[in-house]
Amino acid sequence: MKGARSNIVDAIGTTPIVHLNKVAAHVKSDIFVKLEFLNPGGSMKDRVALNIIHDAERRGLLQPGGTIVEATSGNTGAGLALIAAVRGYKCIFVMPDKMSHEKIATLRAFGAKVVICPTAVEPEDPRSYYEVTKRIVAETPGAFHANQYHNPANPEAHYVSTAPEIWNQTGGELDVFCAGMGTGGTISGCGRYFKERKPNFQVIGVDPIGSLYYDYVKTGRLTKPFAYSVEGIGEDFLPSTMNLKIIDEIVRVDDKECFLMTRALVREEGIFCGGSSGAAVAGAIRYAEKLGDVHKNILVLLPDSAQKYLSKIFDDKWMSENGFLEEPDPLGTVSDLLRSKPRRPIVTVPKGDAIRDTISKLKEHGISQVPVIAEGRLEGLVSELDLLNYLLAHPGRTDAPIDDLIEADYATVTPQTKVKLLRNIFNEAKLVCVLDRDDLLGVITKIDLIEYLATRT
Ligand SMILES: Cc1ncc(COP(=O)(O)O)c(C=O)c1O
């Protein structure tokens, strides 16, 4: 019949772009959102799934009746599952246990097998969802690993589908593209397409606090990642699908602002989107605020739907149990903790400092590690142990610069980060650096946290 798509796969794409009228009313720029949750599988990952399957079929990696295996937080799974349903493939999905029930139930509804793995283990741990996926691929006959974290067909999907669609819909009148960063497929594929079409086009990445992208973009070092609640964005490793060079600016957001913005988008704009959409819009607004009186057309990609988060972001009990509604949090914020410390200048050393001078600094201040600053920005950390190891290998070489000793065994937070989160962070890192944008506001050690908690009534 005229007007009908031949099957559900042909209904992927051609999602609308909508102007935000309330939540961004205070900024000069216009912010537009691309409603990718209106894809048939409920997210922009439908486009990724389609391109990955096309690519695998073309290369002969996926044979008729074969099994698609993937480590997915749900959205890529839904896309793969609906295409698999149409084309007669089987699916096995491996998911971390922090994922919402709705996401897991959706995949099972499509007839897929779902295997759940613990979140709180290292990626190399045999129980991690990366390792479990590898094992299932090896053990299943006719298995094809979609591998969205390392499959170039992922960013390519956005390069050949999402970005050209946006460009045609807007007539190229865009200046800025803003998206959350998970596998990096969206930002890398769209960013490349837009930059090829317009000089000075700006690509803005949004990263949750706890993920390692932000620090890596700023310093080139892998600091300590830690757990956060927003789903789909941020990583604890570097996927090869992420092209960080395409990013002009990276904005950091915390769970609370992501979730409150998600609620505002639904309640004030009627846009029924999920948590990573709130994150991306919060990041875009932050960027637009920084632009001040300069006007830009900013497009933000909204990856998925509120439907999957009804029992979390849209549930007052869950929100308040997790401290996302209470104001203020009883244990306070990192900013309160810093204010409670005796007022002393932050001890730092410049990059290029001689080992001898860094040793004197540690001795003078009675500290065992010190942040290293280059061009006003945090570059990393040098610790007693690093100095000790160096001098054991090179006795007396105290005139050498500390540069090769700089390491990243710390986590970074913002002044707004809740104190109660620090406990988890100290499980991973020996020091916490507090950054306000690029400025180092202070450092927090375990003993600082202990003293702060001991003096609270
Ligand atoms: C809900 C959600 N938002 C954002 C993203 C991030 O997109 P990308 O993987 O293209 O960086 C994902 C990816 O899994 C997602 O599921």
The ligand as a Gaussian input file, in Angstrom:
#p B3LYP/6-31G(d) Opt

LIG

0 1
 C       20.935000       6.271000      26.483000
 C       22.240000       6.508000      25.785000
 N       22.691000       7.754000      25.691000
 C       23.869000       8.035000      25.105000
 C       24.665000       7.048000      24.579000
 C       26.016000       7.428000      24.018000
 O       26.093000       7.390000      22.636000
 P       27.420000       6.875000      21.931000
 O       27.602000       5.444000      22.309000
 O       27.140000       7.050000      20.466000
 O       28.547000       7.721000      22.399000
 C       24.225000       5.733000      24.655000
 C       25.062000       4.655000      24.162000
 O       24.968000       3.528000      24.546000
 C       22.973000       5.457000      25.261000
 O       22.512000       4.206000      25.361000

